Amino acid sequence: MFWHSFDLALTRFSGKRVPAREGAGEVEREAYSHEVISFGFWAGDGYTPEPAFYAYTAPEPVDLMSEPLRPADAKWITLRGGAMALFR
């Protein structure tokens, strides 16, 4: 189990410490205490009711959601206060 549902994910940490996210709880402060990029697959949940591939990074680069995605069906969404690339 990963966070809120069953995910198959690969997460890479750069080793560079970053400031805590505003409003982050204890677990989130620890999980995102370093630069991170994650991608994977999940079967869906209350936010995304269909199986999907996803990717996100924290902290987010400026204007991340203006970057084009491929394939054309992929899109940027805002989830839990951050940008996530999603492909269903």
PyMOL Python script that loads the backbone (N, CA, C, O; Angstrom):
from pymol import cmd

cmd.read_pdbstr("""\
ATOM      1  N   MET A   1       0.847  -1.174   0.000  1.00  0.00           N
ATOM      2  CA  MET A   1       0.000   0.000   0.000  1.00  0.00           C
ATOM      3  C   MET A   1       0.893   1.238   0.000  1.00  0.00           C
ATOM      4  O   MET A   1       1.858   1.308   0.762  1.00  0.00           O
ATOM      5  N   PHE A   2       0.584   2.189  -0.829  1.00  0.00           N
ATOM      6  CA  PHE A   2       1.365   3.418  -0.933  1.00  0.00           C
ATOM      7  C   PHE A   2       0.431   4.594  -0.729  1.00  0.00           C
ATOM      8  O   PHE A   2      -0.426   4.865  -1.571  1.00  0.00           O
ATOM      9  N   TRP A   3       0.587   5.277   0.355  1.00  0.00           N
ATOM     10  CA  TRP A   3      -0.228   6.422   0.744  1.00  0.00           C
ATOM     11  C   TRP A   3      -1.690   6.047   0.901  1.00  0.00           C
ATOM     12  O   TRP A   3      -2.110   5.704   2.006  1.00  0.00           O
ATOM     13  N   HIS A   4      -2.474   6.100  -0.155  1.00  0.00           N
ATOM     14  CA  HIS A   4      -3.920   5.963  -0.046  1.00  0.00           C
ATOM     15  C   HIS A   4      -4.489   4.792  -0.830  1.00  0.00           C
ATOM     16  O   HIS A   4      -5.671   4.477  -0.689  1.00  0.00           O
ATOM     17  N   SER A   5      -3.688   4.152  -1.637  1.00  0.00           N
ATOM     18  CA  SER A   5      -4.202   3.054  -2.456  1.00  0.00           C
ATOM     19  C   SER A   5      -3.040   2.185  -2.910  1.00  0.00           C
ATOM     20  O   SER A   5      -1.885   2.455  -2.583  1.00  0.00           O
ATOM     21  N   PHE A   6      -3.349   1.161  -3.651  1.00  0.00           N
ATOM     22  CA  PHE A   6      -2.318   0.266  -4.162  1.00  0.00           C
ATOM     23  C   PHE A   6      -1.681   0.880  -5.406  1.00  0.00           C
ATOM     24  O   PHE A   6      -2.348   1.056  -6.426  1.00  0.00           O
ATOM     25  N   ASP A   7      -0.402   1.203  -5.323  1.00  0.00           N
ATOM     26  CA  ASP A   7       0.349   1.781  -6.446  1.00  0.00           C
ATOM     27  C   ASP A   7       1.522   0.872  -6.780  1.00  0.00           C
ATOM     28  O   ASP A   7       2.080   0.210  -5.905  1.00  0.00           O
ATOM     29  N   LEU A   8       1.881   0.848  -8.038  1.00  0.00           N
ATOM     30  CA  LEU A   8       3.161   0.299  -8.484  1.00  0.00           C
ATOM     31  C   LEU A   8       3.970   1.525  -8.877  1.00  0.00           C
ATOM     32  O   LEU A   8       3.665   2.169  -9.880  1.00  0.00           O
ATOM     33  N   ALA A   9       4.991   1.855  -8.107  1.00  0.00           N
ATOM     34  CA  ALA A   9       5.665   3.139  -8.306  1.00  0.00           C
ATOM     35  C   ALA A   9       7.176   3.010  -8.194  1.00  0.00           C
ATOM     36  O   ALA A   9       7.706   2.126  -7.522  1.00  0.00           O
ATOM     37  N   LEU A  10       7.843   3.926  -8.879  1.00  0.00           N
ATOM     38  CA  LEU A  10       9.278   4.112  -8.723  1.00  0.00           C
ATOM     39  C   LEU A  10       9.477   5.559  -8.309  1.00  0.00           C
ATOM     40  O   LEU A  10       9.001   6.473  -8.982  1.00  0.00           O
ATOM     41  N   THR A  11      10.172   5.768  -7.212  1.00  0.00           N
ATOM     42  CA  THR A  11      10.424   7.105  -6.691  1.00  0.00           C
ATOM     43  C   THR A  11      11.919   7.292  -6.543  1.00  0.00           C
ATOM     44  O   THR A  11      12.613   6.436  -5.994  1.00  0.00           O
ATOM     45  N   ARG A  12      12.408   8.414  -7.035  1.00  0.00           N
ATOM     46  CA  ARG A  12      13.842   8.744  -6.940  1.00  0.00           C
ATOM     47  C   ARG A  12      14.005  10.015  -6.130  1.00  0.00           C
ATOM     48  O   ARG A  12      13.290  10.995  -6.337  1.00  0.00           O
ATOM     49  N   PHE A  13      14.950   9.991  -5.207  1.00  0.00           N
ATOM     50  CA  PHE A  13      15.276  11.151  -4.392  1.00  0.00           C
ATOM     51  C   PHE A  13      16.648  11.658  -4.804  1.00  0.00           C
ATOM     52  O   PHE A  13      17.573  10.870  -5.004  1.00  0.00           O
ATOM     53  N   SER A  14      16.782  12.986  -4.932  1.00  0.00           N
ATOM     54  CA  SER A  14      18.050  13.565  -5.374  1.00  0.00           C
ATOM     55  C   SER A  14      19.076  13.640  -4.255  1.00  0.00           C
ATOM     56  O   SER A  14      20.275  13.708  -4.523  1.00  0.00           O
ATOM     57  N   GLY A  15      18.626  13.628  -3.006  1.00  0.00           N
ATOM     58  CA  GLY A  15      19.524  13.825  -1.878  1.00  0.00           C
ATOM     59  C   GLY A  15      19.585  15.272  -1.427  1.00  0.00           C
ATOM     60  O   GLY A  15      20.164  15.574  -0.383  1.00  0.00           O
ATOM     61  N   LYS A  16      18.989  16.178  -2.210  1.00  0.00           N
ATOM     62  CA  LYS A  16      18.991  17.598  -1.860  1.00  0.00           C
ATOM     63  C   LYS A  16      17.792  17.904  -0.948  1.00  0.00           C
ATOM     64  O   LYS A  16      16.647  17.673  -1.335  1.00  0.00           O
ATOM     65  N   ARG A  17      18.050  18.418   0.248  1.00  0.00           N
ATOM     66  CA  ARG A  17      16.977  18.768   1.183  1.00  0.00           C
ATOM     67  C   ARG A  17      16.198  19.974   0.653  1.00  0.00           C
ATOM     68  O   ARG A  17      16.758  20.860   0.008  1.00  0.00           O
ATOM     69  N   VAL A  18      14.908  19.985   0.939  1.00  0.00           N
ATOM     70  CA  VAL A  18      14.038  21.093   0.546  1.00  0.00           C
ATOM     71  C   VAL A  18      13.177  21.501   1.738  1.00  0.00           C
ATOM     72  O   VAL A  18      12.957  20.696   2.644  1.00  0.00           O
ATOM     73  N   PRO A  19      12.688  22.744   1.749  1.00  0.00           N
ATOM     74  CA  PRO A  19      11.820  23.191   2.842  1.00  0.00           C
ATOM     75  C   PRO A  19      10.521  22.381   2.875  1.00  0.00           C
ATOM     76  O   PRO A  19      10.078  21.869   1.846  1.00  0.00           O
ATOM     77  N   ALA A  20       9.924  22.268   4.039  1.00  0.00           N
ATOM     78  CA  ALA A  20       8.652  21.552   4.193  1.00  0.00           C
ATOM     79  C   ALA A  20       7.556  22.278   3.422  1.00  0.00           C
ATOM     80  O   ALA A  20       7.539  23.506   3.347  1.00  0.00           O
ATOM     81  N   ARG A  21       6.641  21.496   2.851  1.00  0.00           N
ATOM     82  CA  ARG A  21       5.480  22.066   2.175  1.00  0.00           C
ATOM     83  C   ARG A  21       4.596  22.765   3.194  1.00  0.00           C
ATOM     84  O   ARG A  21       4.447  22.297   4.323  1.00  0.00           O
ATOM     85  N   GLU A  22       4.020  23.866   2.800  1.00  0.00           N
ATOM     86  CA  GLU A  22       3.126  24.601   3.675  1.00  0.00           C
ATOM     87  C   GLU A  22       1.921  23.725   4.026  1.00  0.00           C
ATOM     88  O   GLU A  22       1.279  23.159   3.141  1.00  0.00           O
ATOM     89  N   GLY A  23       1.625  23.620   5.302  1.00  0.00           N
ATOM     90  CA  GLY A  23       0.476  22.843   5.746  1.00  0.00           C
ATOM     91  C   GLY A  23       0.697  21.338   5.778  1.00  0.00           C
ATOM     92  O   GLY A  23      -0.246  20.590   6.035  1.00  0.00           O
ATOM     93  N   ALA A  24       1.909  20.878   5.525  1.00  0.00           N
ATOM     94  CA  ALA A  24       2.196  19.444   5.488  1.00  0.00           C
ATOM     95  C   ALA A  24       2.125  18.834   6.880  1.00  0.00           C
ATOM     96  O   ALA A  24       2.559  19.441   7.859  1.00  0.00           O
ATOM     97  N   GLY A  25       1.576  17.634   6.958  1.00  0.00           N
ATOM     98  CA  GLY A  25       1.547  16.877   8.203  1.00  0.00           C
ATOM     99  C   GLY A  25       2.893  16.205   8.437  1.00  0.00           C
ATOM    100  O   GLY A  25       3.813  16.334   7.630  1.00  0.00           O
ATOM    101  N   GLU A  26       2.993  15.494   9.537  1.00  0.00           N
ATOM    102  CA  GLU A  26       4.259  14.871   9.922  1.00  0.00           C
ATOM    103  C   GLU A  26       4.770  13.876   8.882  1.00  0.00           C
ATOM    104  O   GLU A  26       5.955  13.892   8.550  1.00  0.00           O
ATOM    105  N   VAL A  27       3.907  13.019   8.368  1.00  0.00           N
ATOM    106  CA  VAL A  27       4.331  12.017   7.391  1.00  0.00           C
ATOM    107  C   VAL A  27       4.746  12.688   6.085  1.00  0.00           C
ATOM    108  O   VAL A  27       5.772  12.337   5.504  1.00  0.00           O
ATOM    109  N   GLU A  28       3.952  13.649   5.626  1.00  0.00           N
ATOM    110  CA  GLU A  28       4.279  14.338   4.375  1.00  0.00           C
ATOM    111  C   GLU A  28       5.570  15.141   4.492  1.00  0.00           C
ATOM    112  O   GLU A  28       6.345  15.203   3.538  1.00  0.00           O
ATOM    113  N   ARG A  29       5.812  15.758   5.652  1.00  0.00           N
ATOM    114  CA  ARG A  29       7.073  16.499   5.839  1.00  0.00           C
ATOM    115  C   ARG A  29       8.272  15.569   5.690  1.00  0.00           C
ATOM    116  O   ARG A  29       9.279  15.949   5.092  1.00  0.00           O
ATOM    117  N   GLU A  30       8.175  14.372   6.219  1.00  0.00           N
ATOM    118  CA  GLU A  30       9.269  13.410   6.094  1.00  0.00           C
ATOM    119  C   GLU A  30       9.385  12.886   4.658  1.00  0.00           C
ATOM    120  O   GLU A  30      10.486  12.800   4.114  1.00  0.00           O
ATOM    121  N   ALA A  31       8.265  12.541   4.055  1.00  0.00           N
ATOM    122  CA  ALA A  31       8.271  11.969   2.703  1.00  0.00           C
ATOM    123  C   ALA A  31       8.824  12.936   1.663  1.00  0.00           C
ATOM    124  O   ALA A  31       9.478  12.513   0.711  1.00  0.00           O
ATOM    125  N   TYR A  32       8.567  14.227   1.837  1.00  0.00           N
ATOM    126  CA  TYR A  32       9.002  15.231   0.869  1.00  0.00           C
ATOM    127  C   TYR A  32      10.062  16.154   1.457  1.00  0.00           C
ATOM    128  O   TYR A  32      10.077  17.347   1.155  1.00  0.00           O
ATOM    129  N   SER A  33      10.941  15.621   2.286  1.00  0.00           N
ATOM    130  CA  SER A  33      12.013  16.420   2.873  1.00  0.00           C
ATOM    131  C   SER A  33      13.182  16.608   1.909  1.00  0.00           C
ATOM    132  O   SER A  33      14.070  17.424   2.158  1.00  0.00           O
ATOM    133  N   HIS A  34      13.183  15.851   0.803  1.00  0.00           N
ATOM    134  CA  HIS A  34      14.211  15.936  -0.227  1.00  0.00           C
ATOM    135  C   HIS A  34      13.541  16.015  -1.597  1.00  0.00           C
ATOM    136  O   HIS A  34      12.396  15.592  -1.759  1.00  0.00           O
ATOM    137  N   GLU A  35      14.259  16.558  -2.583  1.00  0.00           N
ATOM    138  CA  GLU A  35      13.720  16.577  -3.945  1.00  0.00           C
ATOM    139  C   GLU A  35      13.349  15.156  -4.351  1.00  0.00           C
ATOM    140  O   GLU A  35      14.066  14.201  -4.054  1.00  0.00           O
ATOM    141  N   VAL A  36      12.207  15.035  -5.041  1.00  0.00           N
ATOM    142  CA  VAL A  36      11.715  13.712  -5.406  1.00  0.00           C
ATOM    143  C   VAL A  36      11.010  13.774  -6.764  1.00  0.00           C
ATOM    144  O   VAL A  36      10.403  14.787  -7.114  1.00  0.00           O
ATOM    145  N   ILE A  37      11.097  12.703  -7.503  1.00  0.00           N
ATOM    146  CA  ILE A  37      10.284  12.505  -8.694  1.00  0.00           C
ATOM    147  C   ILE A  37       9.758  11.085  -8.614  1.00  0.00           C
ATOM    148  O   ILE A  37      10.488  10.158  -8.264  1.00  0.00           O
ATOM    149  N   SER A  38       8.490  10.927  -8.940  1.00  0.00           N
ATOM    150  CA  SER A  38       7.856   9.624  -8.815  1.00  0.00           C
ATOM    151  C   SER A  38       6.972   9.377 -10.032  1.00  0.00           C
ATOM    152  O   SER A  38       6.352  10.301 -10.560  1.00  0.00           O
ATOM    153  N   PHE A  39       6.922   8.135 -10.465  1.00  0.00           N
ATOM    154  CA  PHE A  39       5.995   7.766 -11.525  1.00  0.00           C
ATOM    155  C   PHE A  39       5.539   6.346 -11.281  1.00  0.00           C
ATOM    156  O   PHE A  39       6.224   5.558 -10.628  1.00  0.00           O
ATOM    157  N   GLY A  40       4.371   6.031 -11.815  1.00  0.00           N
ATOM    158  CA  GLY A  40       3.865   4.695 -11.594  1.00  0.00           C
ATOM    159  C   GLY A  40       2.484   4.488 -12.170  1.00  0.00           C
ATOM    160  O   GLY A  40       2.039   5.211 -13.062  1.00  0.00           O
ATOM    161  N   PHE A  41       1.817   3.479 -11.634  1.00  0.00           N
ATOM    162  CA  PHE A  41       0.486   3.066 -12.078  1.00  0.00           C
ATOM    163  C   PHE A  41      -0.367   2.840 -10.844  1.00  0.00           C
ATOM    164  O   PHE A  41       0.100   2.269  -9.859  1.00  0.00           O
ATOM    165  N   TRP A  42      -1.610   3.283 -10.892  1.00  0.00           N
ATOM    166  CA  TRP A  42      -2.538   2.884  -9.844  1.00  0.00           C
ATOM    167  C   TRP A  42      -3.882   2.544 -10.455  1.00  0.00           C
ATOM    168  O   TRP A  42      -4.248   3.036 -11.522  1.00  0.00           O
ATOM    169  N   ALA A  43      -4.609   1.690  -9.747  1.00  0.00           N
ATOM    170  CA  ALA A  43      -5.869   1.141 -10.266  1.00  0.00           C
ATOM    171  C   ALA A  43      -7.029   2.117 -10.144  1.00  0.00           C
ATOM    172  O   ALA A  43      -8.109   1.853 -10.672  1.00  0.00           O
ATOM    173  N   GLY A  44      -6.830   3.224  -9.470  1.00  0.00           N
ATOM    174  CA  GLY A  44      -7.874   4.222  -9.311  1.00  0.00           C
ATOM    175  C   GLY A  44      -8.256   4.398  -7.854  1.00  0.00           C
ATOM    176  O   GLY A  44      -7.936   3.567  -7.004  1.00  0.00           O
ATOM    177  N   ASP A  45      -8.947   5.498  -7.582  1.00  0.00           N
ATOM    178  CA  ASP A  45      -9.417   5.805  -6.237  1.00  0.00           C
ATOM    179  C   ASP A  45     -10.542   6.826  -6.353  1.00  0.00           C
ATOM    180  O   ASP A  45     -11.097   7.015  -7.435  1.00  0.00           O
ATOM    181  N   GLY A  46     -10.878   7.478  -5.257  1.00  0.00           N
ATOM    182  CA  GLY A  46     -11.953   8.456  -5.283  1.00  0.00           C
ATOM    183  C   GLY A  46     -11.661   9.675  -6.145  1.00  0.00           C
ATOM    184  O   GLY A  46     -12.588  10.301  -6.658  1.00  0.00           O
ATOM    185  N   TYR A  47     -10.381  10.023  -6.313  1.00  0.00           N
ATOM    186  CA  TYR A  47      -9.991  11.163  -7.148  1.00  0.00           C
ATOM    187  C   TYR A  47      -9.901  10.782  -8.619  1.00  0.00           C
ATOM    188  O   TYR A  47     -10.278  11.560  -9.495  1.00  0.00           O
ATOM    189  N   THR A  48      -9.407   9.601  -8.879  1.00  0.00           N
ATOM    190  CA  THR A  48      -9.223   9.113 -10.246  1.00  0.00           C
ATOM    191  C   THR A  48      -9.863   7.732 -10.325  1.00  0.00           C
ATOM    192  O   THR A  48      -9.211   6.736 -10.012  1.00  0.00           O
ATOM    193  N   PRO A  49     -11.125   7.653 -10.738  1.00  0.00           N
ATOM    194  CA  PRO A  49     -11.853   6.393 -10.658  1.00  0.00           C
ATOM    195  C   PRO A  49     -11.477   5.343 -11.701  1.00  0.00           C
ATOM    196  O   PRO A  49     -12.076   4.268 -11.731  1.00  0.00           O
ATOM    197  N   GLU A  50     -10.508   5.631 -12.545  1.00  0.00           N
ATOM    198  CA  GLU A  50     -10.070   4.669 -13.562  1.00  0.00           C
ATOM    199  C   GLU A  50      -8.584   4.388 -13.380  1.00  0.00           C
ATOM    200  O   GLU A  50      -7.863   5.221 -12.829  1.00  0.00           O
ATOM    201  N   PRO A  51      -8.111   3.220 -13.837  1.00  0.00           N
ATOM    202  CA  PRO A  51      -6.669   2.950 -13.799  1.00  0.00           C
ATOM    203  C   PRO A  51      -5.905   4.021 -14.576  1.00  0.00           C
ATOM    204  O   PRO A  51      -6.388   4.512 -15.597  1.00  0.00           O
ATOM    205  N   ALA A  52      -4.718   4.381 -14.096  1.00  0.00           N
ATOM    206  CA  ALA A  52      -3.968   5.464 -14.740  1.00  0.00           C
ATOM    207  C   ALA A  52      -2.481   5.348 -14.449  1.00  0.00           C
ATOM    208  O   ALA A  52      -2.073   4.808 -13.421  1.00  0.00           O
ATOM    209  N   PHE A  53      -1.680   5.865 -15.373  1.00  0.00           N
ATOM    210  CA  PHE A  53      -0.254   6.083 -15.153  1.00  0.00           C
ATOM    211  C   PHE A  53      -0.101   7.522 -14.685  1.00  0.00           C
ATOM    212  O   PHE A  53      -0.859   8.394 -15.110  1.00  0.00           O
ATOM    213  N   TYR A  54       0.864   7.780 -13.819  1.00  0.00           N
ATOM    214  CA  TYR A  54       1.031   9.131 -13.278  1.00  0.00           C
ATOM    215  C   TYR A  54       2.510   9.455 -13.088  1.00  0.00           C
ATOM    216  O   TYR A  54       3.363   8.568 -13.066  1.00  0.00           O
ATOM    217  N   ALA A  55       2.786  10.743 -12.951  1.00  0.00           N
ATOM    218  CA  ALA A  55       4.128  11.221 -12.604  1.00  0.00           C
ATOM    219  C   ALA A  55       3.981  12.561 -11.906  1.00  0.00           C
ATOM    220  O   ALA A  55       3.116  13.367 -12.249  1.00  0.00           O
ATOM    221  N   TYR A  56       4.845  12.785 -10.914  1.00  0.00           N
ATOM    222  CA  TYR A  56       4.879  14.080 -10.235  1.00  0.00           C
ATOM    223  C   TYR A  56       6.276  14.319  -9.687  1.00  0.00           C
ATOM    224  O   TYR A  56       7.088  13.398  -9.596  1.00  0.00           O
ATOM    225  N   THR A  57       6.541  15.556  -9.327  1.00  0.00           N
ATOM    226  CA  THR A  57       7.812  15.938  -8.743  1.00  0.00           C
ATOM    227  C   THR A  57       7.570  16.916  -7.598  1.00  0.00           C
ATOM    228  O   THR A  57       6.605  17.680  -7.609  1.00  0.00           O
ATOM    229  N   ALA A  58       8.449  16.879  -6.624  1.00  0.00           N
ATOM    230  CA  ALA A  58       8.332  17.812  -5.499  1.00  0.00           C
ATOM    231  C   ALA A  58       9.741  18.211  -5.070  1.00  0.00           C
ATOM    232  O   ALA A  58      10.601  17.348  -4.891  1.00  0.00           O
ATOM    233  N   PRO A  59       9.980  19.487  -4.907  1.00  0.00           N
ATOM    234  CA  PRO A  59       9.055  20.568  -5.224  1.00  0.00           C
ATOM    235  C   PRO A  59       8.900  20.693  -6.741  1.00  0.00           C
ATOM    236  O   PRO A  59       9.735  20.229  -7.517  1.00  0.00           O
ATOM    237  N   GLU A  60       7.821  21.325  -7.121  1.00  0.00           N
ATOM    238  CA  GLU A  60       7.533  21.476  -8.548  1.00  0.00           C
ATOM    239  C   GLU A  60       8.350  22.595  -9.174  1.00  0.00           C
ATOM    240  O   GLU A  60       8.485  23.666  -8.582  1.00  0.00           O
ATOM    241  N   PRO A  61       8.896  22.364 -10.360  1.00  0.00           N
ATOM    242  CA  PRO A  61       9.527  23.462 -11.101  1.00  0.00           C
ATOM    243  C   PRO A  61       8.471  24.512 -11.470  1.00  0.00           C
ATOM    244  O   PRO A  61       7.299  24.185 -11.651  1.00  0.00           O
ATOM    245  N   VAL A  62       8.887  25.742 -11.577  1.00  0.00           N
ATOM    246  CA  VAL A  62       7.991  26.827 -11.980  1.00  0.00           C
ATOM    247  C   VAL A  62       7.410  26.503 -13.353  1.00  0.00           C
ATOM    248  O   VAL A  62       8.129  26.039 -14.237  1.00  0.00           O
ATOM    249  N   ASP A  63       6.126  26.743 -13.535  1.00  0.00           N
ATOM    250  CA  ASP A  63       5.420  26.545 -14.813  1.00  0.00           C
ATOM    251  C   ASP A  63       5.422  25.093 -15.289  1.00  0.00           C
ATOM    252  O   ASP A  63       5.335  24.845 -16.492  1.00  0.00           O
ATOM    253  N   LEU A  64       5.516  24.148 -14.386  1.00  0.00           N
ATOM    254  CA  LEU A  64       5.537  22.733 -14.779  1.00  0.00           C
ATOM    255  C   LEU A  64       4.328  22.358 -15.631  1.00  0.00           C
ATOM    256  O   LEU A  64       4.469  21.649 -16.628  1.00  0.00           O
ATOM    257  N   MET A  65       3.146  22.826 -15.247  1.00  0.00           N
ATOM    258  CA  MET A  65       1.931  22.426 -15.960  1.00  0.00           C
ATOM    259  C   MET A  65       1.820  23.022 -17.359  1.00  0.00           C
ATOM    260  O   MET A  65       0.907  22.662 -18.101  1.00  0.00           O
ATOM    261  N   SER A  66       2.721  23.921 -17.737  1.00  0.00           N
ATOM    262  CA  SER A  66       2.703  24.448 -19.103  1.00  0.00           C
ATOM    263  C   SER A  66       3.512  23.564 -20.053  1.00  0.00           C
ATOM    264  O   SER A  66       3.484  23.770 -21.266  1.00  0.00           O
ATOM    265  N   GLU A  67       4.227  22.586 -19.509  1.00  0.00           N
ATOM    266  CA  GLU A  67       5.017  21.679 -20.343  1.00  0.00           C
ATOM    267  C   GLU A  67       4.105  20.707 -21.081  1.00  0.00           C
ATOM    268  O   GLU A  67       3.184  20.160 -20.474  1.00  0.00           O
ATOM    269  N   PRO A  68       4.335  20.476 -22.378  1.00  0.00           N
ATOM    270  CA  PRO A  68       3.493  19.541 -23.122  1.00  0.00           C
ATOM    271  C   PRO A  68       3.764  18.100 -22.682  1.00  0.00           C
ATOM    272  O   PRO A  68       4.870  17.762 -22.260  1.00  0.00           O
ATOM    273  N   LEU A  69       2.745  17.273 -22.788  1.00  0.00           N
ATOM    274  CA  LEU A  69       2.851  15.858 -22.439  1.00  0.00           C
ATOM    275  C   LEU A  69       2.599  14.998 -23.672  1.00  0.00           C
ATOM    276  O   LEU A  69       1.891  15.401 -24.595  1.00  0.00           O
ATOM    277  N   ARG A  70       3.188  13.812 -23.669  1.00  0.00           N
ATOM    278  CA  ARG A  70       2.923  12.813 -24.705  1.00  0.00           C
ATOM    279  C   ARG A  70       2.618  11.518 -24.001  1.00  0.00           C
ATOM    280  O   ARG A  70       3.242  11.230 -22.980  1.00  0.00           O
ATOM    281  N   PRO A  71       1.697  10.725 -24.488  1.00  0.00           N
ATOM    282  CA  PRO A  71       0.892  10.889 -25.693  1.00  0.00           C
ATOM    283  C   PRO A  71      -0.148  12.002 -25.537  1.00  0.00           C
ATOM    284  O   PRO A  71      -0.306  12.575 -24.459  1.00  0.00           O
ATOM    285  N   ALA A  72      -0.832  12.289 -26.601  1.00  0.00           N
ATOM    286  CA  ALA A  72      -1.782  13.401 -26.624  1.00  0.00           C
ATOM    287  C   ALA A  72      -2.894  13.246 -25.589  1.00  0.00           C
ATOM    288  O   ALA A  72      -3.460  14.245 -25.146  1.00  0.00           O
ATOM    289  N   ASP A  73      -3.216  12.020 -25.199  1.00  0.00           N
ATOM    290  CA  ASP A  73      -4.276  11.780 -24.209  1.00  0.00           C
ATOM    291  C   ASP A  73      -3.833  12.082 -22.778  1.00  0.00           C
ATOM    292  O   ASP A  73      -4.672  12.159 -21.881  1.00  0.00           O
ATOM    293  N   ALA A  74      -2.540  12.252 -22.549  1.00  0.00           N
ATOM    294  CA  ALA A  74      -2.053  12.583 -21.207  1.00  0.00           C
ATOM    295  C   ALA A  74      -2.418  14.032 -20.885  1.00  0.00           C
ATOM    296  O   ALA A  74      -2.515  14.873 -21.778  1.00  0.00           O
ATOM    297  N   LYS A  75      -2.617  14.304 -19.607  1.00  0.00           N
ATOM    298  CA  LYS A  75      -2.982  15.675 -19.229  1.00  0.00           C
ATOM    299  C   LYS A  75      -2.415  15.984 -17.853  1.00  0.00           C
ATOM    300  O   LYS A  75      -2.086  15.086 -17.078  1.00  0.00           O
ATOM    301  N   TRP A  76      -2.309  17.277 -17.571  1.00  0.00           N
ATOM    302  CA  TRP A  76      -1.927  17.748 -16.243  1.00  0.00           C
ATOM    303  C   TRP A  76      -3.184  17.899 -15.414  1.00  0.00           C
ATOM    304  O   TRP A  76      -4.189  18.414 -15.905  1.00  0.00           O
ATOM    305  N   ILE A  77      -3.147  17.457 -14.163  1.00  0.00           N
ATOM    306  CA  ILE A  77      -4.239  17.706 -13.230  1.00  0.00           C
ATOM    307  C   ILE A  77      -3.634  18.278 -11.949  1.00  0.00           C
ATOM    308  O   ILE A  77      -2.441  18.124 -11.690  1.00  0.00           O
ATOM    309  N   THR A  78      -4.458  18.928 -11.166  1.00  0.00           N
ATOM    310  CA  THR A  78      -4.041  19.380  -9.844  1.00  0.00           C
ATOM    311  C   THR A  78      -4.665  18.426  -8.845  1.00  0.00           C
ATOM    312  O   THR A  78      -5.885  18.262  -8.807  1.00  0.00           O
ATOM    313  N   LEU A  79      -3.827  17.801  -8.039  1.00  0.00           N
ATOM    314  CA  LEU A  79      -4.308  16.825  -7.065  1.00  0.00           C
ATOM    315  C   LEU A  79      -3.602  17.057  -5.742  1.00  0.00           C
ATOM    316  O   LEU A  79      -2.373  17.071  -5.683  1.00  0.00           O
ATOM    317  N   ARG A  80      -4.363  17.236  -4.700  1.00  0.00           N
ATOM    318  CA  ARG A  80      -3.818  17.471  -3.360  1.00  0.00           C
ATOM    319  C   ARG A  80      -2.836  18.644  -3.352  1.00  0.00           C
ATOM    320  O   ARG A  80      -1.817  18.610  -2.663  1.00  0.00           O
ATOM    321  N   GLY A  81      -3.156  19.674  -4.124  1.00  0.00           N
ATOM    322  CA  GLY A  81      -2.353  20.884  -4.124  1.00  0.00           C
ATOM    323  C   GLY A  81      -1.145  20.883  -5.035  1.00  0.00           C
ATOM    324  O   GLY A  81      -0.377  21.845  -5.031  1.00  0.00           O
ATOM    325  N   GLY A  82      -0.951  19.823  -5.823  1.00  0.00           N
ATOM    326  CA  GLY A  82       0.212  19.759  -6.700  1.00  0.00           C
ATOM    327  C   GLY A  82      -0.144  19.291  -8.097  1.00  0.00           C
ATOM    328  O   GLY A  82      -1.236  18.777  -8.339  1.00  0.00           O
ATOM    329  N   ALA A  83       0.788  19.477  -9.005  1.00  0.00           N
ATOM    330  CA  ALA A  83       0.598  19.078 -10.396  1.00  0.00           C
ATOM    331  C   ALA A  83       0.957  17.598 -10.557  1.00  0.00           C
ATOM    332  O   ALA A  83       1.941  17.114  -9.998  1.00  0.00           O
ATOM    333  N   MET A  84       0.138  16.905 -11.330  1.00  0.00           N
ATOM    334  CA  MET A  84       0.414  15.511 -11.635  1.00  0.00           C
ATOM    335  C   MET A  84       0.106  15.263 -13.106  1.00  0.00           C
ATOM    336  O   MET A  84      -0.953  15.647 -13.601  1.00  0.00           O
ATOM    337  N   ALA A  85       1.042  14.617 -13.799  1.00  0.00           N
ATOM    338  CA  ALA A  85       0.793  14.191 -15.167  1.00  0.00           C
ATOM    339  C   ALA A  85       0.045  12.879 -15.083  1.00  0.00           C
ATOM    340  O   ALA A  85       0.445  11.976 -14.348  1.00  0.00           O
ATOM    341  N   LEU A  86      -1.052  12.767 -15.840  1.00  0.00           N
ATOM    342  CA  LEU A  86      -1.918  11.605 -15.750  1.00  0.00           C
ATOM    343  C   LEU A  86      -2.253  11.099 -17.141  1.00  0.00           C
ATOM    344  O   LEU A  86      -2.558  11.882 -18.041  1.00  0.00           O
ATOM    345  N   PHE A  87      -2.194   9.791 -17.311  1.00  0.00           N
ATOM    346  CA  PHE A  87      -2.549   9.158 -18.578  1.00  0.00           C
ATOM    347  C   PHE A  87      -3.447   7.974 -18.269  1.00  0.00           C
ATOM    348  O   PHE A  87      -3.039   7.043 -17.575  1.00  0.00           O
ATOM    349  N   ARG A  88      -4.673   8.008 -18.785  1.00  0.00           N
ATOM    350  CA  ARG A  88      -5.638   6.917 -18.576  1.00  0.00           C
ATOM    351  C   ARG A  88      -5.839   6.138 -19.830  1.00  0.00           C
ATOM    352  O   ARG A  88      -6.616   5.182 -19.844  1.00  0.00           O
TER     353      ARG A  88
END
""", "prot")
cmd.dss("prot")
cmd.show_as("cartoon", "prot")
cmd.util.cbc("prot")
cmd.orient("prot")
